[in-house]
Amino acid sequence: MSIDLLSYWWVISILLIIIFNRYVLRLFGVVRIPEDKIGLIRKKFKLVGKHKELPSDRIVALNGEPGYQAMTLAPGLYFGYWPWQYKIESQLFTVIQPGNLGLVIARDGASLESDRILGRRIECDNFQDAVKFLTNNGQKGRQSAVILTGSYRINTLLFEIQQVPITMIPPNKLAIITTLDGKPLPKDEIAGGPVEGHNNYQDFDKFVFSGGWRGLQQQVLLAGAWNLNPWAVQIKVIDMLARS
């Protein structure tokens, strides 16, 4: 007995939609971002309104200009991202492994002050809010702030993340500190004086804005695990002097 497939067109249509669900939805401007990813957005063109072109000194669009966007898509379902105007790339979360910390380089942003080598800390949800970072004048280049162990939705079009081990100082040792940013030491001084509130150099912005000096420091670090930014702080581990 022959089967008339045309009489089951609706079944075939449903099966095709299930099979090609992603592609069919995409044609209608629907984007689904999986639970373990974020969506990076590239806008191909803008025909009407303001901000039709990306400024020559920017690489990430902040105001809807054509190009890669500062805004990202969190996991979920989105509408209106027509394929002829937008390209959406799914990217896995940035994961900082236990025992490591993440160093951050911003590819875009305001220029650093002439006397600074690191961008100051900006409240931007651990670099997960790229729009807030740029809006609040986050600075281009290496950042003083680090990100700790965890999973983060970071726009890697704007931020480059490098993982390094946390600083470990063994028992019965201490670390002599040299800072790479801050005020220049006075000519008659060989080491910067004590500065309060920077949590053993782990909040380096606090150190700098509390008047910390660049160079050798009087304060030392004792044994333990420390979240030190190696772009801001260098250490020399030595033996503790035994008491007589």
Summary of the structure (lengths in Angstrom):
residues: 244
radius of gyration: 25.4
end to end distance: 102.9
largest distance: 103.0
contacts: 665
relative contact order: 0.14
helix: 14%
strand: 37%
